[in-house]
Amino acid sequence: SLDVLSEWATTLFSGIKNKSIAAPSFPGHPLTESELGKQVFIKPVKDLRQLQITFPFPYMLPHYRAHPDRYVAHLIGHEGEGSILSLLKKKGWASGLSAYTATGGINFDFFKVSIDLTREGLSHYEETVVIVFQYIEMIRKTGVQEWVFRECQSLATISFRFKEKSPPSSYASRTAGSMHDYSPADILSGGYVIPEYDPAAIVQCIDALSVDRFKLTLISPLFETAGWNKADHYGTEYLLQDLSSELKGTGDNQETKHTGKGKKGYDRKYDFSYSPSLQALANLEPNPALALPSRNDFVPENFDLNRVDVAEPLKRPSIIKETPLTRLWHKKDDTFWVPKANVWFRLKSPISYASPLASNLTRLYADLLKDSLSEFSYYADVAGLSYALENSTDGIMLALGGYNDKLPILLKKIAERMRDLVIHPERFKMVKER
């Protein structure tokens, strides 16, 4: 009980004196002029191809009621049409992207953009950096859009309102930590909801992402590492250099190449050097392929439960419709009473697993369908909706879940794409290689 826990805490900790000593903080930022403007090449053991852009960033904890960094991360990390990742995928250079604030220490944070590169993307990593900064410059010139903030605010509120319970031990530990960071009224919600709109703080976050204040890291197992350094503890091979002057736009630079041979039958040289078409960061021009995301039609608005009291919750679903071609099962959530639904479709086909060729074709169809839905389904994902589609031994399994208000819209879009899928040769090549 709370009384017992209170007694334990008093007994065990009352003897500890409060010396009123402030927690140590770091003056300035650990990423100084000596570390900025550099690029680090790293050869991992794992088959990992990644580009990381790291910025020194303002300390976000004092701004927890506005969370201005979430506005920036939402836009840079978006995956819909007009986003950084959408453009990189069309070029065949990347397969994933994330943007987030990384906690540093008291008085400083980091902002990171991490991009999963394809083999082709390795040869265009500097052009990829330019695209990232073109997008940052676009959102800087566009100015803070209140509707984008309100969308982030609404999604955060919904997520907290219907947050599922976590294990008591981790919940207690996390809450105890939050007591050091938030005011008493915000201890439970401070890390989730965004009650205040602070456009000035958002501008400060955007301005921190400057072309002359970042560090670049390129990770790939394809590098030839003769003459490179080795980390003291793990022996990781790495090379530290200044950013190329061509990328910065500051004049001539001795061209440096880092090449490597591919594996699994590949015998191609990868040239990670200056591209003649590279646009310098010092002279960024607008990119017409980049744009702000559209408004998210998947954000739920209706949370009605149509709750009916029951003497005992149902233990199993029942068949509510059956025809020669279909069988429909249903079970109402009469236990948790949250406005969410889960739907499963088992689409049977006798030819899906009739031969190795049929099995592979079914797999390719499912993977190409998911690939074609990635931009569209991202909007659903950030609004708390999800879907999964996989081939099986007797057909295809489609599962959907999330807030039931907009779930039918997602289902309709997926069904239409299943019927009307157009396969583009370049996407087919990338999906097949995966």
Secondary structure, DSSP 8 states (H G I E B T S, - for coil): -HHHHHHHHHHHHTTS----------SS-SS-TTTTTEEEEEE-SS---EEEEEEEE---GGGTTT-HHHHHHHHHT--STTSHHHHHHHHT-EEEEEEEEEEEETTEEEEEEEEEE-HHHHTTHHHHHHHHHHHHHHHHHH---HHHHHHHHHHHHHHHHT-----HHHHHHHHHHHTTTS-GGGTTTTTT------HHHHHHHHHTS-TTS-EEEEE-TT---TT-EE-TTT--EEEEEE--HHHHTSS---------B-STT---B---S--TT---GGG----TT-------TTS-----------SS--SS-EEEEE-SS-EEEE----SS--SEEEEEEEEE-TTTTSSHHHHHHHHHHHHHHHHHTHHHHHHHHHTTEEEEEEEETTEEEEEEEEETTTHHHHHHHHHHHHHH----HHHHHHHHH-
